[in-house]
């Protein structure tokens, strides 16, 4: 809604754009920082500024929220609890609240409940690790963001060892249907187990549409919480044992977070309860009809200021569609190796399932102790129904050249998960290594090394007995190189496998802490004792050895196809420091070693431009917090591989983000989805684009189409124009990328022109020129 007369123009240096809502304790605004970042700003009503107890709670909220930082919470970016009117700014998080999702569309199905529960367990891990008990987990405090649930509102949370807050007799802080017995009985003595109880109530609410302690009166709800068994009628059978354990009256009888995480991972699928039968679907039982202990401003009371707009599958923005639907909470995955369009529009009968594809973004911020949540809805791009032809693609797609695809290719999606004897023993960059337009070799947290047919997604063979959270090193001349670690803490090997038969060609023992890198003519790694750089040829024969500098640990790398190493001093415990680094170049033929230069601490390797190594220099060795923990970079340096001459290339302004060098341009990708392109030869900023899609992968670049492609961990693909960063198209999120999406970074590779992306333990492929076309039947 627009700013009201009397609203300030700015708060704490943040320009105010909109009034998101107001409640008994304050007002929430949408604000913008000078950098363009959007924040939700909570400003306390003036009448509470002289209430010292309220100020104490607000200081506590700010302190608690600042202590917590994780993928499933909304971080505080700024605050002033001592101002005349206290305020706090949190990151603007896209997503409807859980209460809105269930009220609009009915209960969640098994896959959705599992994904919700796992995200909340991860959030509680971060919260409890910071020594904080949240104490107000309820549907209005859970934002269903695209990349997973977010826990908000630390208004009545407290440090586990804090005894400073006085609770007035007869006044209960919290929401009774989602509180724990001990919270009602002795609020000052609650522990982390209280949040487990509330999580159990949330899971029941999500699965059937109402709390297990639902009542017309908050006082009756509180009585039920303390003295009566939870009402679990209508809770799907697979979820009941988990709910019963979480809702045990005695805190010590509830599961720990690790056990709960395991139980939720093993939760089997179940269909969603009928919205018509769900208490949440009835106005009489909705949260708005029965407020809890304190009055709340429901999101429905603050409609969006602008008409809803959605985006069709792989289209540009602006298509219109019904404003009813649920945010993209993952549902059941397709069967493994099923040749379906990974993000193609699906024809669906009208009703609840037909509305799943709508993505809703809201700003949700809870105000102080009341649990007030306000929201403004903006409908973001996603899928729309289509007849299955190319009409849903952007106009640019029609004028693009036809894609060069693997023979027999069609859109596909494959679940690569497989049973194993334990967690991964190898950790590196997950994803797939492509092979000449025919196959991919993939590694992930839930499966062993697999060869996947690039045309169909069919798994042709698997190798190994334990998962590898590491993509194979690479493929060359009929050999795929990967790792092997027989047992935890055991010896580490580089392994060469025949690409056709998967037979072991050879293996060599290597250092347990170093990577293996391919260079022209062989592979480079460290000896088991880490004292020598060792090169092996395709047959497994040793090509040469070169000693590491005394007192230093060397990390092998390849730049422009040539072997190099970055060597840093080792500390008293034998661990390598993060610089300064000696840059060594090796003669590929005999390993003759040349020290080229010394690079400063925290230097990052970008690659090579015209065979000259290129590095990124940080502005400071410390990380800063913005949309996540990031390090600003101030310059690049280019090193002559023969003379060691260093050319410094200053950046016009410090740049944040994870960098990738592609075709002479460095692309910085931030956790909040902002992408910045910088020319590698001059340091000039070419463009910057806020994509509003968080947790993007490193990009790949298509010369044929002049586009960059990214994927996030929920399987949403994004295409940007390389010239100006404008969005070309995006796809819907995967229906369920698997719980491993929380463990592994998403990746994108090309097989010819076909895009292959991995999200968790799922791989899928689409074509860049017609990303929404159905496969021929």
C-alpha atoms as one frame of an Amber mdcrd trajectory, in Angstrom:
protein
   0.000   0.000   0.000   1.253   3.546  -0.594   2.910   5.552   2.161   0.428
   7.363   4.368   0.420  11.036   5.273   2.837  11.453   8.140   4.988   8.451
   7.223   8.707   9.257   7.163  10.528   9.381   3.836  13.406   7.322   5.166
  14.489   5.374   8.242  18.124   4.862   9.122  19.237   5.895   5.643  16.809
   3.519   3.886  14.407   5.178   1.452  10.834   4.034   2.089   9.006   2.699
  -0.970   5.782   1.293   0.442   3.831   0.709   3.610   3.486  -3.063   3.882
   1.168  -3.049   6.867   0.458  -1.863  10.389  -0.553  -3.455  13.654  -0.899
  -2.803  17.349   2.838  -2.512  17.966   4.158  -0.778  14.870   4.380  -0.350
  11.110   6.288  -2.330   8.502   7.704  -0.579   5.445   9.411  -1.737   2.291
  12.721   0.101   2.124  15.635   0.372  -0.264  19.298   0.853   0.575  21.590
   3.079  -1.485  22.938  -0.104  -3.098  19.443  -0.981  -4.334  18.950  -3.834
  -1.881  15.382  -4.116  -0.594  14.670  -4.526   3.102  11.609  -4.824   5.318
  11.759  -2.228   8.102   9.876  -2.616  11.356   9.197   0.750  13.082   7.737
   0.757  16.597   4.679   2.907  17.385   5.526   6.063  19.275   3.358   5.207
  22.288   5.645   2.252  23.111   8.887   4.208  23.059   8.595   5.014  26.792
   7.709   1.407  27.742  10.987   0.070  29.119   9.769  -3.543  29.163   8.856
  -3.248  25.493  12.229  -1.709  24.680  13.921  -4.578  26.495  12.026  -7.109
  24.406  12.835  -5.225  21.213  16.551  -5.098  22.071  16.375  -8.819  22.771
  14.696  -9.470  19.424  17.392  -7.562  17.562  20.195  -9.282  19.480  18.695
 -12.741  18.946  18.080 -12.216  15.230  21.614 -10.908  14.746  23.073 -13.997
  16.398  21.274 -16.270  13.960  22.473 -16.595  10.376  21.480 -19.394   8.059
  19.828 -20.364   4.793  16.432 -20.757   6.497  16.165 -17.524   8.473  15.674
 -13.905   7.434  18.805 -12.056   8.599  18.907  -8.637  10.221  20.863  -6.190
   8.082  20.519  -3.087  10.262  18.785  -1.868  13.425  18.688   0.869  16.024
  16.890  -0.317  19.164  18.034   2.832  21.001  16.474   5.299  18.564  13.637
   7.557  19.658  11.440   5.166  17.741  13.262   1.802  17.607  13.488   0.095
  14.230  14.935  -3.010  12.635  15.610  -3.850   8.973  15.621  -7.454   7.796
  16.335  -8.901   4.391  13.282  -8.707   2.115  12.343 -12.380   1.687  10.062
 -13.493  -1.178   7.384 -15.935  -0.065   3.887 -16.297   1.387   3.512 -17.292
   5.009   2.604 -20.901   5.739  -0.732 -19.741   7.141  -1.545 -18.026   3.831
  -0.472 -21.057   1.788  -2.701 -23.422   3.766  -5.597 -20.971   4.026  -5.621
 -20.373   0.270  -4.907 -23.848  -1.017  -5.437 -26.360   1.730  -3.006 -28.783
   3.405   0.333 -29.824   1.942   1.128 -33.285   0.629   3.813 -35.604   1.948
   6.643 -34.297  -0.206   5.789 -30.717   0.663   5.582 -31.479   4.388   8.918
 -33.267   4.234  10.639 -30.351   2.497   9.050 -27.895   4.936  10.084 -29.966
   7.943  13.669 -30.416   6.808  14.036 -26.702   6.179  12.661 -25.885   9.628
  15.014 -28.387  11.249  17.939 -26.655   9.527  16.634 -23.275  10.697  16.382
 -24.509  14.281  19.915 -25.883  14.064  21.152 -22.393  13.198  18.981 -20.773
  15.854  19.935 -23.186  18.632  23.597 -23.167  17.614  23.540 -19.423  18.272
  22.267 -20.135  21.792  18.755 -18.856  21.031  15.329 -20.426  21.628  12.777
 -19.020  19.181   9.638 -19.617  21.315   7.126 -18.466  18.679   7.186 -20.932
  15.797   3.785 -20.650  14.156   2.414 -20.576  10.575   2.491 -16.762  10.404
   6.219 -16.802  11.218   7.179 -19.203   8.433   7.775 -17.690   4.999   7.485
 -20.162   2.135  10.254 -18.738  -0.042  11.118 -20.284  -3.399  14.317 -21.836
  -2.093  12.837 -23.184   1.115  11.046 -22.025   4.268  12.376 -19.095   6.276
  11.820 -18.568   9.994  11.137 -14.952  10.921  10.213 -12.915  14.018  12.514
 -13.250  16.995  10.288 -10.888  18.968   9.902 -13.183  21.992  12.967 -15.353
  21.477  15.712 -15.279  24.039  19.204 -16.507  24.636  19.213 -19.926  26.258
  21.139 -18.561  29.237  19.235 -15.280  29.526  17.163 -14.490  32.596  16.719
 -10.767  31.986  13.176 -10.645  30.657  10.440 -10.226  33.232   7.148 -11.874
  32.283   4.189 -10.076  33.772   1.899 -12.334  35.813  -1.170 -13.356  33.824
   0.341 -12.254  30.511   1.543 -14.995  28.169   3.876 -14.194  25.304   3.279
 -16.526  22.379   0.533 -18.205  20.361  -1.148 -20.902  22.509  -2.022 -23.455
  19.756   1.692 -23.580  18.850   3.272 -23.187  22.295   4.809 -25.923  24.430
   3.522 -26.989  27.870   6.628 -25.688  29.622   6.285 -22.358  27.838   2.854
 -21.927  29.436   3.907 -23.391  32.765   7.291 -21.724  33.275   8.157 -19.393
  30.376  11.486 -18.317  31.829  12.788 -21.894  31.896  12.142 -23.053  28.334
  14.872 -24.871  26.409  15.428 -25.782  22.759  13.026 -28.708  23.240  10.188
 -26.165  23.340  10.833 -25.328  19.680  10.638 -29.058  18.834   7.125 -29.177
  20.323   6.092 -26.127  18.282   7.595 -27.689  15.152   5.412 -30.757  15.720
   2.331 -28.533  15.860   3.449 -26.792  12.656   3.823 -30.111  10.815   0.323
 -31.162  11.880  -1.026 -27.793  10.763   0.686 -28.105   7.383  -0.611 -31.642
   6.806  -4.230 -31.235   7.854  -4.867 -27.482   8.030  -5.235 -26.944  11.784
  -3.198 -27.104  14.970  -3.398 -30.264  17.128  -4.670 -27.947  19.888  -7.233
 -25.947  17.915  -9.925 -24.100  19.862 -12.165 -21.057  19.616 -10.434 -19.693
  22.702  -6.690 -19.191  23.215  -7.212 -20.104  26.869  -8.765 -23.461  25.924
  -5.907 -24.039  23.484  -3.447 -23.415  26.286  -5.279 -25.882  28.533  -5.171
 -28.538  25.810  -1.453 -27.977  25.257  -0.735 -28.531  28.932  -3.123 -31.343
  29.864  -4.696 -33.077  26.853  -3.434 -35.382  24.127  -2.980 -33.696  20.740
  -5.831 -34.104  18.289  -4.326 -35.994  15.350  -7.452 -36.996  13.435  -6.853
 -36.318   9.762  -3.063 -36.424  10.097  -1.720 -38.791   7.414  -0.422 -42.038
   8.876   3.242 -41.618   7.802   3.462 -38.339   9.730   1.759 -39.506  12.949
   4.802 -41.097  14.665   6.859 -37.962  14.045   4.092 -35.687  15.349   3.550
 -37.848  18.443   7.249 -37.777  19.342   7.522 -34.010  18.877   4.337 -33.373
  20.883   5.381 -35.318  23.960   4.479 -33.361  27.099   7.891 -33.960  28.684
  10.759 -32.151  26.904  13.215 -35.022  27.356  10.875 -37.380  25.458  11.045
 -35.304  22.277  13.567 -36.112  19.532  16.788 -34.183  19.091  17.184 -32.261
  15.824  19.517 -34.863  14.271  17.025 -37.650  14.945  14.151 -35.523  13.692
  16.104 -34.743  10.521  16.557 -38.477   9.888  12.864 -39.188  10.545  11.780
 -36.485   8.127  14.187 -37.628   5.420  12.566 -41.064   5.636   9.014 -39.685
   5.634   7.104 -41.419   2.848   4.809 -39.593   0.490   1.093 -39.111   1.126
  -1.613 -37.227  -0.740  -2.745 -33.853   0.498  -5.923 -33.761   2.533  -8.927
 -32.346   0.714  -9.139 -28.563   1.076 -12.889 -28.868   1.573 -12.368 -31.162
   4.543  -9.584 -29.111   6.023 -10.390 -26.855   8.974  -8.086 -24.241   7.455
 -10.207 -24.116   4.316 -13.210 -22.965   6.307 -13.482 -19.274   7.185 -14.734
 -20.260  10.597 -11.487 -21.972  11.394  -9.054 -19.722   9.606  -6.339 -17.846
  11.497  -8.102 -14.592  10.749 -11.293 -15.850  12.398  -9.549 -17.051  15.552
  -6.658 -14.841  16.492  -4.391 -16.107  19.204  -3.307 -14.327  22.378  -2.806
 -10.990  20.626  -4.628  -9.285  17.745  -2.889  -9.783  14.418  -3.022  -8.049
  11.095  -3.551 -10.887   8.635  -1.925 -10.640   5.197  -5.346 -10.767   3.607
  -6.107  -7.455   5.239  -3.357  -5.814   3.229  -3.850  -6.707  -0.434  -1.166
  -6.097  -3.015  -0.867  -2.567  -4.259  -0.526  -3.737  -7.858  -2.476  -6.261
  -9.932  -1.029  -9.752 -10.006   1.126 -10.715 -12.967   2.767 -14.028 -13.679
   5.175 -15.252 -16.284   4.653 -18.177 -18.599   7.107 -20.995 -18.827  10.378
 -19.673 -20.195   8.831 -16.376 -21.203   9.471 -12.722 -20.577   7.510 -10.962
 -17.846   3.979  -9.686 -18.215   1.616 -12.588 -18.880  -1.558 -12.523 -16.795
  -3.058 -15.449 -14.914  -5.405 -16.118 -12.014  -4.192 -14.776  -8.693  -5.050
 -18.010  -6.905  -2.356 -20.561  -6.274   0.288 -21.872  -3.925   3.934 -20.917
  -3.815   6.307 -23.463  -5.318   6.550 -25.919  -2.449   8.107 -29.079  -3.959
   5.759 -31.981  -4.607   6.431 -35.553  -5.687   9.213 -36.071  -8.265   8.802
 -37.819 -11.557  10.054 -41.421 -11.746  13.774 -41.736 -12.407  14.795 -41.457
 -16.074  11.295 -40.471 -17.194  11.621 -38.469 -20.434   9.512 -35.479 -19.425
  10.134 -31.813 -20.110  11.998 -30.748 -17.003  10.087 -27.481 -16.763   7.531
 -27.806 -19.536   3.964 -26.598 -18.928   1.679 -29.374 -17.770  -1.986 -29.572
 -18.737  -3.897 -29.790 -15.499  -7.546 -29.934 -14.656  -8.875 -26.854 -12.861
  -8.558 -26.924  -9.111  -5.925 -27.100  -6.417  -3.223 -28.877  -8.410  -3.691
 -26.546 -11.347  -2.821 -23.641  -9.095   0.507 -25.001  -7.831   2.572 -23.242
 -10.443   1.938 -19.734  -9.173   4.887 -18.138  -7.416   3.928 -15.512  -4.894
   6.406 -13.111  -3.353   5.610 -11.273  -0.165   7.392  -9.241   2.390   6.565
 -10.728   5.778   7.827  -9.164   8.961   6.452  -9.958  12.418   6.009  -6.992
  14.755   7.476  -7.318  18.247   5.584  -9.514  20.692   2.210  -9.591  18.967
   3.244 -11.961  16.195   1.830  -9.451  13.716   2.627 -10.453  10.153   1.987
  -8.143   7.245   2.447  -8.935   3.584   2.399  -7.369   0.163   1.986  -9.757
  -2.742   3.854  -9.443  -6.001   3.433 -12.301  -8.418   6.704 -13.436  -9.926
   7.393 -15.317 -13.165   6.720 -19.013 -13.379   4.809 -21.556 -15.417   1.545
 -21.208 -17.309  -0.481 -23.724 -19.260   0.339 -24.189 -22.915  -0.750 -26.333
 -25.799   2.750 -27.723 -25.941   4.183 -25.740 -28.843   6.782 -23.018 -28.833
   4.268 -20.212 -28.330   5.222 -19.905 -24.666   8.805 -19.013 -25.403  10.102
 -15.492 -25.800  10.094 -13.712 -29.142  13.872 -13.913 -29.223  13.714 -17.693
 -29.222  11.917 -17.759 -32.578  14.757 -15.931 -34.334  17.558 -17.967 -32.793
  19.444 -20.659 -34.726  18.355 -24.242 -34.085  20.167 -25.960 -31.254  22.796
 -28.624 -31.856  21.688 -31.500 -29.635  22.865 -35.030 -28.823  21.441 -37.603
 -31.226  17.978 -38.677 -30.110  17.803 -35.970 -27.457  14.544 -35.049 -25.778
  13.856 -33.152 -22.542  14.479 -35.398 -19.585  14.747 -35.557 -15.846  16.523
 -38.239 -13.821  16.556 -38.989 -10.118  20.100 -40.203  -9.499  19.587 -41.240
  -5.881  20.500 -44.769  -4.951  20.794 -46.673  -1.696  24.238 -46.636  -0.099
  26.014 -47.756   3.030  26.652 -44.305   4.442  27.346 -40.625   3.836  29.759
 -39.372   1.166  33.464 -39.973   1.703  34.617 -37.520  -0.966  33.708 -33.830
  -0.842  34.449 -31.373  -3.638  32.341 -29.533  -6.210  29.290 -31.673  -7.001
  27.688 -31.925 -10.435  28.435 -33.530 -13.794  31.373 -33.649 -16.197  30.259
 -33.858 -19.874  31.794 -36.028 -22.606  31.700 -35.003 -26.278  27.941 -34.716
 -26.728  27.225 -38.289 -25.637  27.225 -38.685 -21.876  27.759 -37.089 -18.494
  29.567 -38.416 -15.436  27.938 -37.219 -12.233  28.571 -37.330  -8.501  26.328
 -36.251  -5.613  25.577 -36.662  -1.930  23.016 -39.419  -2.472  24.515 -41.514
  -5.265  27.702 -43.120  -6.489  29.485 -41.976  -9.648  27.067 -42.442 -12.552
  27.332 -42.314 -16.347  24.176 -40.661 -17.701  23.044 -40.754 -21.333  22.980
 -37.103 -22.440  20.080 -37.726 -24.842  17.660 -39.540 -22.519  18.860 -39.160
 -18.914  19.151 -42.947 -18.580  21.819 -44.070 -16.088  24.058 -46.404 -18.114
  26.304 -47.483 -15.256  27.316 -46.679 -11.699  30.673 -47.112 -10.008  31.635
 -47.311  -6.346  29.891 -48.288  -3.141  29.672 -44.901  -1.412  28.307 -41.569
  -2.643  30.688 -38.828  -3.741  29.697 -35.240  -3.149  32.156 -34.460  -5.948
  31.768 -34.370  -9.688  34.306 -36.496 -11.554  37.535 -34.674 -12.316  37.037
 -34.821 -16.077  36.831 -36.956 -19.205  39.480 -37.375 -21.900  40.469 -40.003
 -24.482  37.985 -42.624 -23.293  38.888 -42.214 -19.607  36.878 -40.621 -16.823
  38.949 -39.511 -13.839  37.411 -39.539 -10.380  38.237 -40.127  -6.710  38.066
 -43.130  -4.418  38.215 -43.203  -0.617  37.695 -46.780   0.620  36.803 -45.837
   4.195  36.324 -42.797   6.377  39.680 -41.259   7.221  41.394 -43.696   4.877
  43.724 -43.312   1.939  42.573 -41.246  -1.040  43.064 -42.294  -4.665  42.759
 -40.782  -8.116  41.023 -43.345 -10.308  40.904 -43.768 -14.111  37.835 -45.628
 -15.444  37.007 -46.805 -18.961  34.052 -44.688 -20.110  32.337 -47.588 -21.868
  32.933 -50.546 -19.569  33.562 -48.648 -16.264  36.499 -50.985 -15.705  39.347
 -49.668 -13.614  42.261 -48.650 -15.831  44.498 -47.570 -12.948  44.541 -45.776
  -9.595  47.196 -43.882  -7.659  47.411 -42.859  -3.987  47.309 -39.086  -3.466
  47.217 -36.527  -0.649  44.033 -36.650   1.361  43.513 -32.891   1.222  44.445
 -31.931  -2.342  42.488 -31.861  -5.563  43.386 -33.462  -8.893  43.487 -31.210
 -11.941  43.729 -32.108 -15.622  46.266 -30.388 -17.854  47.241 -30.951 -21.464
  48.901 -34.353 -21.409  47.982 -35.641 -17.947  46.670 -34.988 -14.440  48.384
 -33.061 -11.636  48.039 -33.825  -7.930  49.975 -34.083  -4.651  51.880 -37.067
  -3.330  50.344 -38.817  -0.277  52.694 -36.928   2.075  51.914 -33.611   0.287
  55.622 -32.918  -0.233  55.678 -33.279  -4.013  53.601 -32.284  -7.021  53.086
 -35.396  -9.170  51.907 -35.688 -12.783  50.450 -38.874 -14.287  49.823 -39.631
 -17.957  46.707 -41.298 -19.478  48.240 -44.769 -18.928  48.862 -44.077 -15.236
  52.608 -43.763 -15.748  54.312 -41.095 -13.692  55.373 -38.224 -15.935  57.364
 -36.299 -13.327  57.642 -35.171  -9.708  58.488 -31.705  -8.430  59.128 -30.852
  -4.761  56.827 -28.425  -2.961  58.652 -25.442  -1.439  59.827 -26.195   2.084
  57.282 -25.307   4.769  54.482 -24.756   2.274  51.367 -26.608   1.139  50.659
 -26.496  -2.595  47.259 -26.679  -4.238  47.441 -27.977  -7.838  45.623 -25.997
 -10.512  45.604 -25.702 -14.300  45.501 -22.413 -16.180  45.245 -22.233 -19.944
  45.800 -26.005 -20.081  49.171 -25.756 -18.272  50.077 -27.091 -14.798  50.454
 -24.596 -11.947  50.305 -24.593  -8.142  49.514 -22.044  -5.447  51.680 -22.628
  -2.381  50.906 -21.131   1.037  52.819 -21.343   4.340  51.800 -24.097   6.762
  51.079 -23.304  10.385  52.229 -25.075  13.527  49.569 -27.760  13.049  50.546
 -28.355   9.437  47.485 -26.590   8.019  47.906 -24.234   5.079  47.301 -20.546
   5.579  45.103 -18.569   3.186  48.103 -16.870   1.650  50.247 -15.193   0.698
  50.696 -17.606  -2.198  53.710 -18.443  -4.318  52.576 -19.007  -7.896  54.498
 -21.898  -9.444  54.455 -22.917 -13.109  55.655 -26.373 -14.198  57.052 -27.430
 -17.541  54.458 -29.991 -18.754  57.214 -32.190 -20.201  59.548 -32.646 -17.236
  58.055 -30.711 -14.279  60.751 -28.050 -14.154  59.511 -25.548 -11.590  59.363
 -21.769 -12.047  58.301 -19.362  -9.274  56.520 -16.511 -11.045  55.307 -14.168
  -8.278  53.757 -13.961  -4.808  50.050 -13.179  -4.486  48.375 -11.604  -1.414
  46.174 -13.359   1.135  42.708 -14.530   0.047  43.635 -14.202  -3.634  41.177
 -16.096  -5.818  42.094 -17.920  -9.022  39.905 -16.946 -11.992  41.537 -18.784
 -14.895  43.563 -17.638 -17.861  43.046 -15.106 -20.647  45.206 -15.800 -23.702
  47.170 -18.279 -21.555  47.982 -15.590 -18.981  46.807 -16.497 -15.444  44.258
 -14.116 -13.975  43.574 -13.641 -10.253  41.176 -11.643  -8.126  42.479  -9.516
  -5.221  40.208  -8.843  -2.210  39.677  -5.400  -0.745  40.075  -6.930   2.711
  40.905 -10.380   4.027  37.730 -10.296   6.131  34.261 -11.181   4.903  31.411
  -8.704   5.215  27.744  -9.475   5.751  25.207  -8.241   3.267  22.952 -10.788
   1.569  25.268 -13.420   3.031  28.899 -13.573   4.087  30.852 -12.229   1.136
  34.243 -10.714   0.401  34.537  -7.510  -1.666  37.129  -7.559  -4.447  39.016
  -4.475  -5.581  41.340  -5.547  -8.412  42.496  -8.289 -10.761  46.079  -9.170
 -11.555  47.339 -10.779 -14.768  50.632 -12.710 -14.667  52.936 -13.333 -17.612
  53.574 -17.123 -17.595  57.163 -16.720 -18.823  58.541 -13.628 -17.076  56.263
 -13.432 -14.022  55.475  -9.798 -14.807  52.323  -8.711 -12.967  49.767  -6.343
 -14.481  47.291  -4.877 -12.007  43.749  -4.200 -13.261  41.815  -2.108 -10.714
  38.056  -2.437 -10.484  36.145   0.819 -10.707  34.396  -0.029  -7.424  34.559
  -3.027  -5.051  32.509  -5.957  -6.337  30.814  -8.659  -4.261  29.952 -12.178
  -5.354  31.359 -15.520  -6.397  33.290 -14.964  -9.642  33.396 -17.040 -12.829
  35.606 -16.207 -15.832  33.919 -16.921 -19.184  35.109 -15.706 -22.587  36.990
 -12.668 -21.268  34.284 -11.543 -18.824  34.133 -12.137 -15.073  30.602 -12.738
 -13.771  30.087 -12.131 -10.037  27.055 -13.921  -8.571  25.805 -12.924  -5.137
  23.632 -15.032  -2.789  20.727 -12.610  -3.288  20.756 -13.216  -7.064  22.533
 -10.033  -8.179  24.840 -10.674 -11.148  27.619  -8.246 -12.139  29.638  -8.514
 -15.365  33.180  -7.074 -15.438  35.566  -6.972 -18.424  38.625  -9.092 -17.600
  41.019  -6.927 -19.617  40.037  -3.509 -18.214  38.097  -4.026 -14.974  35.227
  -2.008 -16.423  31.779  -2.927 -15.123  29.666  -3.933 -18.119  26.327  -4.361
 -16.374  24.632  -5.399 -13.155  21.308  -7.177 -12.838  19.178  -8.002  -9.762
  17.515 -11.289 -10.749  15.511 -11.810  -7.526  16.471 -15.501  -7.678  18.616
 -16.485  -4.716  21.401 -19.057  -4.464  22.247 -19.214  -8.159  24.921 -21.506
  -9.516  28.010 -20.446 -11.369  26.934 -19.556 -14.912  27.746 -21.171 -18.236
  27.776 -19.121 -21.423  26.409 -19.985 -24.852  28.222 -18.298 -27.730  25.537
 -19.472 -30.149  22.698 -17.770 -28.277  24.600 -15.012 -26.482  23.124 -16.030
 -23.150  24.215 -16.989 -19.634  22.479 -19.882 -17.876  22.132 -20.368 -14.130
  20.223 -22.812 -11.937  19.298 -22.493  -8.279  19.122 -25.342  -5.807  15.376
 -25.755  -6.387  15.968 -26.364 -10.070  14.857 -23.016 -11.491  16.810 -22.188
 -14.657  17.497 -18.569 -15.553  18.802 -17.133 -18.838  20.372 -13.656 -19.067
  21.585 -11.805 -22.157  25.387 -11.535 -22.131  25.334  -7.991 -23.550  23.198
  -6.248 -20.939  22.114  -8.871 -18.383  18.428  -8.613 -19.313  16.392 -11.682
 -18.504  15.668 -13.807 -21.581  13.609 -16.489 -19.846  13.268 -18.517 -16.697
  11.631 -21.819 -15.863   9.562 -23.067 -12.970  11.260 -24.734 -10.040  11.475
 -28.506  -9.979   8.532 -30.115  -8.211  10.974 -31.791  -5.818  14.748 -31.518
  -6.201  15.227 -33.910  -3.284  16.464 -33.164   0.203  20.059 -33.345  -1.057
  19.508 -29.916  -2.610  20.395 -28.576   0.815  23.779 -30.321   0.723  25.134
 -29.723  -2.785  25.537 -26.602  -4.874  23.513 -26.592  -8.108  25.465 -26.817
 -11.390  24.908 -26.235 -15.101  26.869 -27.727 -18.008  26.414 -28.031 -21.767
  26.252 -31.203 -23.786  26.503 -29.643 -27.239  23.776 -26.966 -26.925  21.588
 -28.935 -24.544  21.519 -27.491 -21.027  22.008 -30.054 -18.265  21.490 -28.892
 -14.692  21.782 -30.631 -11.346  19.849 -29.678  -8.215  20.462 -31.981  -5.302
  20.363 -35.548  -6.599  18.227 -34.649  -9.617  19.596 -33.970 -13.099  17.523
 -32.594 -15.973  18.021 -31.304 -19.499  16.246 -28.720 -21.664  17.106 -26.939
 -24.892  17.961 -23.223 -24.797  16.004 -22.153 -27.870  12.674 -23.734 -26.873
  12.835 -24.420 -23.151   9.086 -25.052 -22.775   8.425 -27.436 -25.690   6.987
 -30.826 -24.783   8.811 -33.903 -26.045   7.218 -35.696 -28.979   5.302 -38.756
 -27.881
